[in-house]
């Protein structure tokens, strides 16, 4: 076997197989002749007991405890899952409640009581110009389709008064109310100028072929109407005589804006050719023409007691001119990223501007800085901007086919506060002057009894007068 290990292993395995077969045969014989009995628990070891499904009392109690603990654990897990679901439901309910409150708040802000300004006017086409009535809550609009509109605006809602297409060939580009508000003027691409009655909405007067080129701007002051066109032509019209009194052709490009100020005989104009023009309204003729600017001049406004004129440009720079010194600008203001297409006077040192980026800004001069933002047209260019007769609203037209209103009543309050401060300063200065006058009063010199003493008394009086003057002048 030692010499052949493989043969010895085979022999051992065959012997084992024979013994296994003998045991199987004996077990089968015993199962047939006798009944199968499960041995007692005391005679079985723990492994055999567990295989046969037999457990002791202690093991049964522990198993029942483990099962109960498992059930409790499962129940706790279910409770935790339920609590999490309830928390999720509560959080979702809180989010829905928060969203509902936000919606209600937005709806409340849109109500007239909370809005504080008239609702936005929406159209299918854009409005090129607007103007407010000088004494009533009425706004006039000029549409790109040739129509002109009248709306009565209010915080509670707007009401359309008039809508008619008076310019058949092209757009209605400019609109302006008369000084008394009895009518309004419109100028269009067809070269016509219409005067329409505000109450009856009837065309009072029409000037056919007022310009050979499309009209870009119309302005009014008392009995004079000024109009400019795309080719740079300017005309002054006498309303009473209903004829053209002066005509100018100094500009080479379109007229972008014109300024007619009460108490001034000059007509100030800006043009796309980069020049600022000054024309005499009574005598006629050109008064002055500025040097050529690198930018197009787009809009005008007078500030600081009409002693200065500011101009918006195509690059966003605001040029500042001194009144009477029109050759070149005296200063300039930076801060606008895009063109300044329109501006409105707020007070002597504050102006509202708007342009290509659609943002309405509030700027101040001396020092020159941007104060803040009033509103916007959702990144759409602003075409025109005017202020209402009471100074409460700013009206704007943009390329988004909307006319918006912005409440700027707080600016009026600031102006009134400044006026009160000025009045207080004036009163203080007046009181100081009155007090100084009381102190300056002098007693008369005593009269002399003899002639010999007159020269000495006169000399002394002269000395006292000099001393008094020097004393009170020092005060």
C-alpha positions in Angstrom: 0.0 0.0 0.0 2.8 2.3 0.9 4.3 1.5 -2.5 1.0 2.2 -4.3 -0.9 5.0 -2.5 -3.5 5.3 -5.2 -4.5 1.7 -5.0 -4.8 1.8 -1.2 -7.1 4.8 -1.4 -9.4 3.1 -3.8 -9.6 0.1 -1.6 -10.5 2.2 1.4 -13.2 4.0 -0.4 -14.8 0.7 -1.6 -14.9 -0.6 2.0 -16.6 2.6 3.2 -19.2 2.3 0.4 -20.0 -1.3 1.4 -20.5 -0.3 5.1 -22.8 2.6 4.0 -24.9 0.3 1.9 -25.3 -2.1 4.9 -26.5 0.7 7.2 -29.0 1.9 4.6 -30.5 -1.5 4.3 -30.8 -2.0 8.0 -32.5 1.4 8.4 -35.0 0.6 5.7 -35.8 -2.8 7.3 -36.3 -1.1 10.7 -38.7 1.5 9.2 -40.8 -1.2 7.7 -41.1 -3.5 10.8 -41.6 -0.7 13.4 -43.2 2.7 13.7 -41.0 5.8 13.6 -40.8 7.5 17.0 -39.3 11.0 17.8 -36.8 10.7 20.7 -37.4 12.6 23.9 -36.1 16.1 24.3 -33.7 15.0 27.1 -32.1 12.4 24.8 -31.5 14.9 21.9 -28.8 17.4 21.6 -29.6 21.1 20.9 -28.7 20.8 17.2 -30.9 17.8 16.7 -33.8 19.4 18.6 -33.6 22.5 16.4 -33.5 20.4 13.3 -36.6 18.5 14.5 -38.4 21.8 15.4 -38.3 21.1 19.2 -37.4 24.1 21.5 -37.1 24.5 25.3 -39.4 26.8 27.3 -36.7 29.4 27.7 -35.9 29.4 24.0 -39.6 29.7 23.2 -40.0 32.7 25.6 -36.9 34.3 24.1 -38.1 33.7 20.6 -41.5 35.1 21.4 -39.8 38.2 22.9 -37.6 38.5 19.8 -40.7 38.3 17.6 -42.5 40.9 19.8 -39.4 43.1 19.6 -39.3 42.6 15.9 -43.0 43.5 15.6 -42.4 46.6 17.8 -39.4 47.6 15.7 -41.4 47.1 12.5 -44.2 49.2 14.1 -41.8 51.9 15.1 -40.4 51.9 11.6 -43.9 52.3 10.2 -44.6 55.1 12.6 -41.4 56.9 11.6 -42.3 56.5 7.9 -45.8 57.8 8.7 -44.4 60.8 10.6 -42.1 61.6 7.7 -45.0 61.4 5.3 -47.0 63.6 7.6 -44.2 66.1 7.8 -43.9 66.1 4.0 -47.6 66.7 3.7 -47.4 69.5 6.2 -44.5 71.1 4.5 -46.3 70.8 1.1 -49.3 72.4 2.7 -47.2 75.2 4.1 -45.6 75.8 0.7 -49.1 75.9 -0.9 -50.3 78.3 1.7 -47.2 80.5 1.2 -47.7 80.5 -2.6 -51.4 81.4 -2.1 -50.5 84.2 0.3 -48.0 85.6 -2.3 -50.6 85.4 -5.0 -53.1 87.2 -2.8 -50.5 89.8 -2.0 -49.8 90.4 -5.6 -53.4 90.7 -6.4 -53.8 93.2 -3.6 -50.9 95.2 -4.9 -52.6 95.3 -8.3 -55.7 96.8 -6.8 -56.2 100.6 -7.2 -55.9 101.2 -3.5 -52.4 99.7 -3.4 -51.1 100.4 -6.9 -51.0 104.2 -6.6 -50.8 104.8 -10.3 -53.1 104.2 -13.4 -52.9 100.8 -15.0 -50.8 100.2 -18.0 -52.3 100.8 -21.5 -51.6 98.0 -23.9 -51.9 98.2 -27.7 -51.2 96.0 -30.8 -48.6 98.6 -32.0 -46.2 101.0 -30.4 -46.9 104.6 -29.4 -44.4 107.1 -30.6 -45.3 110.1 -28.5 -47.6 111.3 -25.7 -48.5 114.5 -23.9 -50.5 115.3 -20.8 -53.3 117.9 -20.6 -52.2 121.1 -18.9 -55.0 121.0 -16.3 -57.0 117.7 -16.6 -56.3 114.0 -16.1 -56.2 113.4 -19.9 -53.3 112.0 -22.0 -52.9 112.2 -25.7 -51.1 109.5 -27.7 -49.6 109.2 -31.2 -49.6 105.8 -32.7 -47.3 104.2 -35.3 -50.3 103.2 -37.4 -51.4 106.9 -37.9 -54.0 106.9 -35.1 -54.2 109.5 -32.3 -55.9 108.7 -28.9 -57.3 110.5 -25.9 -57.5 108.7 -22.6 -58.8 109.8 -19.3 -56.5 108.2 -16.8 -57.1 107.4 -13.1 -55.9 105.0 -10.5 -59.1 103.0 -10.7 -58.9 102.6 -14.5 -58.5 104.3 -17.8 -61.2 105.4 -20.2 -60.8 105.9 -23.9 -62.2 109.2 -25.1 -61.0 109.4 -28.7 -59.4 107.2 -31.2 -59.1 108.0 -34.9 -56.7 107.6 -37.7 -56.1 111.1 -39.1 -52.8 110.4 -40.8 -53.6 107.9 -43.5 -50.2 107.8 -45.2 -47.8 106.8 -42.4 -47.5 107.1 -38.7 -48.6 109.8 -36.3 -45.2 110.9 -34.9 -45.8 113.7 -32.5 -48.6 115.1 -30.3 -48.9 118.1 -28.1 -51.7 119.9 -26.2 -52.3 123.7 -26.7 -51.4 126.0 -23.8 -55.0 126.2 -22.5 -55.8 122.5 -23.3 -58.7 123.3 -25.6 -57.1 121.3 -28.4 -54.1 119.2 -29.3 -51.9 119.1 -32.4 -50.6 116.1 -34.2 -47.9 115.8 -36.8 -47.4 112.7 -39.1 -45.2 111.1 -41.7 -47.6 112.4 -44.3 -46.4 116.0 -43.6 -49.7 117.1 -42.2 -50.5 119.0 -39.0 -54.0 118.6 -37.5 -55.5 120.6 -34.7 -58.2 118.6 -32.9 -60.7 119.9 -30.3 -60.4 118.2 -26.9 -64.1 118.3 -26.0 -65.8 117.6 -29.3 -62.9 115.6 -30.8 -63.5 117.3 -34.1 -60.7 118.4 -36.4 -60.6 122.2 -36.1 -57.9 122.9 -38.6 -55.6 120.9 -41.0 -52.5 122.1 -42.6 -52.0 120.1 -45.7 -48.4 119.6 -46.9 -47.0 121.5 -43.9 -43.7 119.8 -44.6 -42.3 118.1 -47.7 -40.6 115.6 -45.4 -42.1 113.5 -42.6 -42.7 115.5 -39.5 -40.7 114.4 -36.5 -41.7 116.8 -33.7 -44.3 119.4 -32.9 -44.2 121.9 -30.0 -46.5 124.6 -28.9 -46.4 127.9 -26.8 -49.4 130.1 -26.7 -50.2 131.2 -30.3 -47.1 129.7 -31.9 -46.6 126.1 -33.1 -43.1 124.9 -34.1 -42.6 121.8 -36.2 -39.5 120.0 -37.5 -39.0 117.3 -40.1 -36.7 114.4 -41.2 -34.6 116.6 -43.5 -33.8 119.2 -40.8 -36.4 121.8 -41.8 -38.1 123.9 -39.1 -41.3 126.0 -39.4 -43.0 128.4 -37.0 -46.8 128.7 -37.4 -49.1 131.5 -36.2 -52.3 129.9 -34.9 -54.3 133.1 -35.2 -53.3 133.8 -38.8 -53.1 130.1 -39.6 -50.0 130.5 -41.7 -46.2 129.9 -41.5 -44.3 133.0 -40.3 -40.7 131.7 -40.3 -38.9 128.8 -41.9 -35.4 127.6 -41.2 -33.1 125.1 -43.0 -29.9 125.3 -41.0 -29.8 121.6 -39.9 -28.7 118.8 -42.2 -30.3 115.9 -40.4 -33.7 115.1 -38.7 -34.9 117.4 -35.9 -35.0 115.3 -32.7 -36.4 117.9 -30.2 -37.4 121.5 -29.7 -37.7 123.7 -26.7 -39.9 126.8 -26.3 -39.7 128.4 -22.9 -42.0 131.0 -21.4 -40.4 134.4 -21.2 -37.8 133.5 -23.8 -37.8 134.5 -27.5 -35.4 131.8 -28.6 -36.3 128.4 -30.1 -33.7 125.8 -29.1 -33.4 122.7 -31.4 -31.4 119.5 -31.5 -30.6 117.5 -34.5 -29.1 114.2 -35.7 -26.3 116.2 -37.3 -24.8 116.8 -33.9 -25.6 120.5 -33.7 -27.6 122.6 -31.3 -29.4 125.4 -32.9 -30.9 128.7 -31.5 -33.4 130.7 -33.6 -35.2 133.9 -32.8 -39.0 133.5 -32.7 -39.9 137.2 -33.2 -37.2 138.6 -35.4 -36.5 135.4 -37.3 -33.1 134.1 -38.3 -30.4 132.0 -36.7 -29.0 133.3 -33.4 -26.3 130.7 -32.8 -25.2 127.2 -33.9 -23.0 125.0 -31.7 -19.9 123.3 -32.8 -20.3 119.9 -34.2 -20.6 117.3 -31.5 -19.4 113.7 -31.9 -22.8 112.3 -31.0 -26.3 112.8 -32.2 -28.3 115.2 -30.0 -31.6 113.6 -29.2 -33.5 115.6 -26.4 -33.5 118.9 -24.5 -34.3 120.3 -21.1 -33.7 123.6 -19.3 -32.5 123.6 -15.7 -31.2 125.9 -13.0 -33.6 128.8 -13.6 -33.3 128.5 -17.4 -29.7 129.4 -17.2 -28.5 126.1 -18.5 -29.7 123.6 -21.1 -28.9 119.9 -21.0 -29.0 117.6 -24.0 -29.2 113.8 -24.2 -27.0 112.1 -26.8 -26.8 108.8 -28.7 -23.8 107.5 -26.7 -25.4 108.2 -23.3 -23.4 111.4 -22.5 -25.5 114.4 -21.3 -24.0 117.7 -22.6 -24.5 120.8 -20.6 -24.7 124.3 -22.2 -24.8 127.7 -20.6 -27.6 129.9 -21.8 -26.2 132.5 -24.2 -22.9 130.6 -24.7 -24.0 128.2 -27.4 -20.7 127.6 -29.2 -19.5 124.7 -27.1 -20.8 122.7 -24.0 -19.5 123.9 -20.6 -19.7 120.4 -19.0 -20.8 116.9 -19.6 -22.3 114.1 -17.5 -21.5 110.3 -17.8 -23.4 107.4 -16.4 -25.8 106.2 -19.0 -24.8 102.9 -20.8 -27.0 103.6 -23.8 -28.5 106.5 -25.6 -30.6 109.1 -23.8 -33.7 109.5 -26.1 -36.0 111.6 -23.8 -35.8 113.6 -20.6 -38.2 115.5 -18.3 -37.7 118.4 -16.0 -38.2 117.6 -12.3 -36.7 120.6 -10.6 -33.9 123.1 -11.2 -31.2 120.4 -10.5 -33.0 117.1 -11.2 -34.1 115.5 -14.5 -35.6 112.1 -15.4 -34.1 110.4 -18.4 -34.9 107.3 -20.4 -33.6 105.7 -23.6 -32.5 102.6 -25.4 -32.0 100.3 -22.3 -35.6 101.0 -21.2 -34.7 102.2 -17.7 -36.1 105.5 -16.4 -33.4 107.1 -14.2 -33.4 110.1 -11.9 -30.2 112.2 -12.3 -29.0 115.4 -10.6 -26.6 118.1 -11.7 -24.0 120.1 -9.7 -22.9 117.5 -8.6 -23.5 115.4 -11.6 -24.6 111.9 -10.6 -27.3 109.3 -11.1 -29.6 109.3 -8.1 -31.6 106.1 -8.8 -34.1 104.2 -11.0 -37.8 105.1 -11.3 -38.9 102.2 -13.4 -38.4 100.3 -16.7 -40.0 99.0 -19.8 -38.7 95.4 -19.5 -35.5 96.1 -21.5 -37.4 97.7 -24.4 -36.4 101.2 -25.6 -38.4 104.1 -24.3 -39.6 106.4 -27.1 -41.2 109.4 -25.2 -41.7 110.6 -21.6 -43.8 113.4 -20.1 -44.9 114.5 -16.7 -48.6 115.1 -15.7 -49.9 118.6 -15.0 -49.9 118.0 -11.2 -46.5 116.4 -11.2 -47.7 113.1 -9.7 -47.2 110.8 -12.7 -44.6 110.1 -15.3 -46.0 108.7 -18.6 -43.8 106.7 -20.9 -44.2 105.1 -24.3 -41.9 102.2 -25.4 -41.3 99.6 -28.1 -43.2 97.0 -26.0 -46.5 98.5 -27.2 -47.3 99.8 -23.8 -47.9 103.1 -22.2 -46.8 103.1 -18.5 -47.5 105.4 -15.6 -45.1 105.9 -12.7 -46.0 107.6 -9.4 -43.4 110.3 -8.6 -45.4 112.2 -6.0 -42.5 111.8 -3.5 -40.4 114.0 -5.7 -42.9 116.7 -5.3 -42.7 116.3 -1.5 -39.0 116.7 -1.7 -39.4 119.8 -3.7 -41.8 121.3 -1.2 -39.4 120.5 1.6 -36.7 122.3 -0.2 -39.0 125.3 -0.8 -39.9 125.4 2.8 -36.2 125.4 3.8 -35.5 128.2 1.3 -38.4 130.2 2.7 -37.1 129.7 6.3 -33.7 130.8 5.2 -35.1 133.9 3.6 -37.1 134.7 6.7 -34.0 134.3 8.9 -32.0 136.6 6.6 -34.9 139.2 6.6 -34.9 139.1 10.4 -31.2 139.6 10.6 -31.4 142.6 8.2 -34.2 144.1 10.3 -32.2 143.7 13.5 -29.1 145.3 11.9 -31.2 148.3 10.8 -32.4 148.8 14.4 -28.8 148.8 15.6 -27.6 151.3 13.0 -30.0 154.0 14.2 -28.0 156.8 15.7 -28.9 159.7 18.0 -28.8 163.3 16.5 -25.8 165.5 17.5 -26.6 168.3 20.1 -27.1 171.8 18.7 -24.4 174.4 19.7 -25.4 177.6 21.6 -22.5 179.9 20.4 -20.9 180.4 17.0 -17.4 179.8 18.2 -18.1 176.3 19.2 -19.7 175.2 16.0 -16.6 174.1 14.2 -15.5 171.9 17.1 -18.9 170.3 17.4 -19.0 169.7 13.7 -15.6 168.1 13.9 -16.6 165.9 16.8 -19.8 164.9 15.0 -17.8 163.9 12.0 -15.5 161.8 14.2 -18.5 160.0 15.8 -20.1 159.4 12.4 -16.9 157.7 11.2 -16.6 155.6 14.3 -20.2 154.6 14.1 -19.9 153.5 10.5 -16.8 151.5 11.2 -18.4 149.9 14.3 -21.7 148.8 12.6 -20.0 147.8 9.4 -17.9 145.5 11.5 -21.1 144.1 13.0 
